[in-house]
């Protein structure tokens, strides 16, 4: 088991996350006002690009 870092080794979080809730986050792709009913369409639209990436990679 790995050891947890000492409490004084953990960096302090200084981001203002309320801004992310209103404006979104370019770093993670979060979009406020996101229409969750579109999830099925969004996921299905990823099938072809992901398949192509695996077919063209050294992972296979």
CORCORZI-V797073 format. One record per helix or strand of 3 or more residues. SS is the DSSP state (2 for helix, 1 for strand). FROM is the first residue (numbers start at 1). TO is the last residue. If there is no record, write none. Layout:
ss:SS from:FROM to:TO
ss:SS from:FROM to:TO
//
This chain:
ss:2 from:7 to:9
ss:2 from:17 to:23
ss:2 from:36 to:55
//
